[in-house]
Amino acid sequence: MDKERNEAFIIDFVGGAVGHRLRSGEGRGQALAKAAGLKHGKTPKIVDATAGLGRDAFLLASLGAEVTLIERSPGMHALLTDAIARADAEGGIYREIVSRMTLLHGDSRAVIPNLSPEVVIIDPMHPPRHSTALVKKEMRVLRELVGSDPDQVDLMNVALSHATKRVVLKWPLRAEPMPGIRKPSHQLLGKTTRYDVFMILGEASN
């Protein structure tokens, strides 16, 4: 999704992996879409509380959801602003998708209580993986700009207190549960990621 242009890091919603995923038409059968509740004709309004590179928000918006992205890092917020503007300038389906994306700059713990979101998605920074392969450049840049998210438990608790339908925690597949929060209602498993889903007010989990 991301590439170098004049040696500068950018976020690209049109080309690369994101554009390919859009063109492949994988649809609502993807784990993230299911976790967020995009099924049975339902298209909830979603808050992406840790916007990061914006991939998840763009995917959900491509499936028809209205997504509010919250990013507290000024550098990452600037990259996302640029990416959305370039996708809008591309026109066509890309303009339609980003028209459903609203980007806010701020701390999600303070912003979420003012939004009354149906669904909140949280993808906190995880500890670096100790492997022989170098972490992708995009993840190194993200880590440098965003930091380590030491307040992720506080953010989860705020989300659980204010979401009206569900909270989705995106977490490494084999990692221990996030400490300090209740057990999820159910989980959806991917190849390297799992989605811990916390239902609110007893919404059906399947």
N, C-alpha and C positions, 0 to 999 in steps of 0.2 A: 504494500500500500504506500509506503513511504520511500522516497528516493532523494538523491542529491541533485540539486540544481544550483550551479555556481558554488559548489561546495557547501551549500546551506541545507539543513534538514527541513523538510516540509512534510505536511500531511496531505495525502492525495486521495480524495474520494472517487475520482474518475478512473484513474489507471490502477495498475498493480493488483494486489490481492483483493481489495475491496470491490473494484470494478469487475473483476473476474467473478467474484461470488455473486454480485448482482446479476451479471449476464447469465450465470449458470442456472438461475431461477430455482434455487433450493427451497425457497418458500418457508412456510410456517412449520414444516416438519423438523426444523433445526432445534437443537436442545434449548438454546437461548429463547427462541420464540415461544416454545412450549412452557418454559419456566416462567416467562413473563405473562403468560395467560392469553396469548394470541391463538385462540382455538375456538371451535364451535361458533364461528362468526363473531367472536368477541374481539374488540380492539381497544384495550384500555389505554388511558393516558398514563405515560410513563415518565418518571424522573430518573435520569442516569446521574447518580450522586457523585460519581468519580469519573468524569468524562474521559480523561486521559487522551488517547489517540482518536477517540470518537467512533471507532469501528462498530461497537455494539449499538450505539445510538443510530448510526447510519443504517445498519441492517434492520433495526426495528422500524425506523421511519420508512424504509423501502417496502416494508410489509403493511404500511398504512397507519402505523401508530404515530400519535403526536408525542414527541419526546422533548423534554426539557433537560438540557445538559448543564451540569454545574461543575465548574472547574475553578479551583482557588489559586493555582499557579499562574501568575501573570504571563510567563513565557509560554506555557501550554495553551492558555486562553488565546493568546495572540496567534499561535499556530492554527488553532481550530477556527478562529475568526477568518483567517486567510483561506483555509481549506473550504469553508462553507461558501465564501465569496466566489472562489474559483469554480466550485460545483454549480453555483447559481448562474455564473457567466456561461457555463457550458450549455445551459438550456435543457430542453427536453425533460427526460425522466429525472436527470440529476437536479434540475431546478425544482421539479415537483417534490422530490424527496427532501431536499434541504428546506423547503418551505414548511415542512412539518417539524423542523428542528429549531428549538429556541435555546440559544447559548447564554448562560448567566455566569458572571464572575463573582465568586464569593465562597464562603465556607458553608458546605451543605448542612452542617449542624444548625446554622442560623437561618438558612434559606428554606429548608424543607418545612418547618412549622408554618410558614406563610403560604404554602402551595397546596396543602391538602391533597397529595398525590394518591392515585389509585394504586400504582405499583412503583416501588423504588428498587433500582438495581444498584448494587454496590460491588465494585471490583477493586479492592484495596491493593496497594503494593504488597507483594509477597516477598519473603526473604529470597535473596539471589540463590539460584540453583548452583550447586557445586558440581559442575560437569566439565568434561574435557573440551566441550564446544564453547566457543565464545558466545556470550549473550548477544543477540541481534542488536545492531546499532540503534534501532528504534527504541528498544527496551533500555539501553544504556542512557539514551537521551531522556527518555521518560523518567527514569530513576533520578537523573541529575536535576531535572526540573521540578519534579513532584516531591521527591523525598521518600520517607519510609512509612508515612501514614500511621504514626504512633497512636492516633486517636480513633482508630477504626472501630473499636468496641463502642465508644461513645456515639459514633455515627450510626452504627447498627441499632443502638437503643433508641436514638432519635427517630430513625426510620420506622422501627417497629411501633413507636408511639403515635406516628402520624399518617402512615400509609393506611388507606381504607380497604384495600383488597389483599395485597401481598408484598413481601420484601424478598428479593432474590439476592443471595450472596454468591458471587462467582469465586471459586476457591480451587486450589490445586487438588487434583483428583485424589491423591493419597495422603493429603495433609490431615492432621488432627482437626477436629472442629474448633471454630473460633471460641476461645474461652470467654466466659462471662455473659453468654447469651443463651437463650433457651434452645432446646432441640428443634431442628427444622421439622416441618410437617411432612415433607417428602424431599427426595433428591432426584436429579436427572444427571446422568453420567455421560461425559464425552470421553475422548481419547486421553486427554491430559488434564481436563478441567471437569469439575462437577458444579452443579448449581443447587445450593441449599435453598429450598423454598419455604418461607414462613408465611402461612396463610393467616389472614386477619378476618375476624367475624365469621369464621367457619365456611368461607367460600369453598366450593368443591375443589378437590385437588386433582381430579382427572376428568 
